[in-house]
Amino acid sequence: MKINKRFIISFVAPFMIFISAMGLIFRDNSRKIFYLPIGFMGIVIICESGVSRQLDRKNILKKIKSYQKVK
């Protein structure tokens, strides 16, 4: 069975943000800085997937419009 990449990312990114939030809340002050990159990467993954989805939709719409003009 083939696992879809987007399916895995949809679970990993929120989990990364959750781990980062828990680390920032419950760790000592000297260790809190280590949890910022994992939270930032989770946010970036979510934003990147949203932006790429919008760009894909725009490209598909442009292709559909170009085929309509030819006919």
C-alpha positions in Angstrom: 0.0 0.0 0.0 1.4 3.4 -1.0 1.2 6.1 1.5 0.6 9.7 0.3 3.1 12.3 1.3 0.5 14.9 2.0 -1.3 12.5 4.3 1.8 12.2 6.5 2.5 15.9 6.4 -1.0 16.7 7.5 -0.3 14.8 10.8 3.3 15.7 11.3 3.1 19.5 11.0 0.5 20.0 13.8 2.3 17.5 15.9 5.5 19.6 15.5 3.7 22.7 16.6 2.2 20.9 19.6 5.6 19.6 20.7 7.0 23.1 20.4 4.2 24.6 22.5 4.5 22.0 25.2 8.3 22.6 25.3 7.9 26.3 25.6 5.3 25.9 28.4 6.9 23.2 30.5 10.7 23.6 30.1 13.2 25.7 32.0 13.9 29.2 30.7 17.4 28.2 29.5 16.0 25.4 27.3 13.0 27.1 25.8 14.9 28.4 22.8 15.4 24.8 21.5 11.7 24.4 20.8 11.3 27.4 18.6 12.8 25.9 15.4 10.5 22.8 15.5 7.4 25.0 15.9 8.6 27.4 13.2 9.1 24.4 10.8 5.6 23.1 11.5 4.2 26.5 10.6 6.3 26.7 7.5 5.2 23.2 6.3 1.5 24.1 6.8 1.9 27.5 5.0 3.9 25.9 2.2 1.3 23.3 1.5 -1.4 25.9 1.4 0.5 28.1 -1.0 1.4 25.3 -3.3 -2.2 24.1 -3.4 -3.3 27.6 -4.4 -0.6 27.8 -7.1 -1.6 24.4 -8.5 -5.3 25.5 -8.6 -4.3 28.7 -10.5 -2.2 26.7 -13.0 -5.1 24.3 -13.6 -7.5 27.2 -14.1 -5.1 28.8 -16.6 -4.9 25.5 -18.6 -8.7 25.2 -18.6 -9.1 28.8 -19.9 -6.5 28.3 -22.6 -8.3 25.2 -23.9 -11.6 27.1 -23.9 -10.1 29.9 -26.1 -8.8 27.4 -28.7 -12.2 25.9 -29.4 
